[in-house]
Amino acid sequence: MRADLVILALVVGAFTWAFRYGPTRLRLPGGGADGAMSRFLAATGPAAIATLFTASVLPMLADPAGDRIALASGILAVLAVWAWRRSVLLATLAGAACYGLAVYFAA
């Protein structure tokens, strides 16, 4: 693996961690349970997930030769496991596993 890619991943990971961890430890105005900072931090996670999902899926849908069956199986697995267990971790793992298996068996 290239060193610059590893360094980039570590830097992005560190800044992501600081962005999520820092505000929880700082006494910022509006940080109460119903404050503006609390609402902002609560909305950041779903907004980031939606952005990453859109950025990942759009190129697959634009490519006419793309494997949409694998994409659909991954999305359906995420939705099914989320509805069943209400666990982001399990839903993510199930979606990745179903997508990977669909790609493997399609090849």
C-alpha positions in Angstrom: 0.0 0.0 0.0 1.3 3.5 -0.8 2.5 5.6 2.1 0.7 8.7 1.0 -2.6 6.9 1.0 -2.1 5.6 4.5 -1.0 9.1 5.7 -4.1 10.7 4.1 -6.4 8.1 5.7 -4.8 8.7 9.1 -5.1 12.5 8.8 -8.7 12.3 7.7 -9.5 9.9 10.5 -7.9 12.1 13.1 -9.8 15.2 11.9 -13.0 13.2 11.8 -12.4 12.0 15.4 -11.6 15.5 16.6 -14.7 16.9 14.9 -16.9 14.3 16.7 -15.1 14.1 20.0 -14.1 17.7 20.6 -17.5 19.3 20.9 -18.6 16.6 23.4 -15.8 17.6 25.8 -15.8 21.4 25.3 -18.3 23.5 27.2 -19.8 25.4 24.2 -22.8 27.7 24.3 -25.9 25.9 23.2 -24.5 22.6 24.3 -27.5 21.6 26.4 -29.8 18.8 25.5 -32.0 21.1 23.5 -29.4 23.6 22.5 -28.3 24.5 19.0 -24.9 22.7 19.3 -26.7 19.5 20.4 -29.1 19.6 17.4 -26.2 20.4 15.1 -24.2 17.4 16.3 -27.2 15.1 16.2 -27.8 16.1 12.5 -24.2 15.7 11.4 -24.1 11.9 11.5 -27.2 11.3 9.3 -26.2 14.2 6.9 -22.7 12.7 6.5 -24.1 9.2 5.8 -26.6 10.6 3.3 -23.8 12.5 1.5 -21.5 9.5 1.4 -24.3 7.3 0.2 -25.2 9.7 -2.6 -21.5 10.1 -3.7 -21.1 6.4 -3.8 -24.3 5.4 -5.6 -24.5 8.1 -8.3 -21.5 6.8 -10.3 -22.9 3.3 -10.1 -26.3 4.4 -11.4 -24.8 6.6 -14.2 -22.7 3.7 -15.6 -24.9 1.7 -17.9 -22.7 -1.4 -17.5 -22.8 -1.1 -13.7 -23.9 -4.0 -11.5 -27.2 -2.7 -10.2 -28.1 -6.1 -8.8 -25.2 -5.9 -6.3 -26.1 -2.4 -5.4 -29.8 -3.2 -4.9 -28.9 -6.3 -2.7 -26.6 -4.2 -0.5 -29.2 -1.4 -0.1 -31.9 -4.0 0.7 -29.7 -5.7 3.2 -29.0 -2.5 5.0 -32.7 -1.6 5.1 -33.8 -5.0 6.2 -31.2 -5.4 9.0 -31.9 -1.8 10.2 -35.6 -2.5 10.4 -35.0 -5.7 12.2 -32.3 -4.8 14.7 -32.1 -0.9 14.7 -28.3 -1.2 14.6 -26.2 0.9 12.3 -23.2 -1.4 12.8 -25.1 -4.6 11.9 -26.9 -2.9 9.0 -23.6 -1.6 7.5 -21.9 -5.0 7.8 -24.9 -6.8 6.3 -25.0 -4.4 3.4 -21.3 -4.7 2.7 -21.5 -8.5 2.9 -24.4 -8.7 0.6 -22.9 -6.3 -1.9 -19.6 -8.2 -1.8 -21.3 -11.6 -2.2 -23.4 -10.3 -5.1 -20.3 -9.0 -6.9 -18.4 -12.3 -6.2 -21.2 -14.5 -7.6 -21.8 -12.2 -10.6 -18.2 -12.5 -11.7 
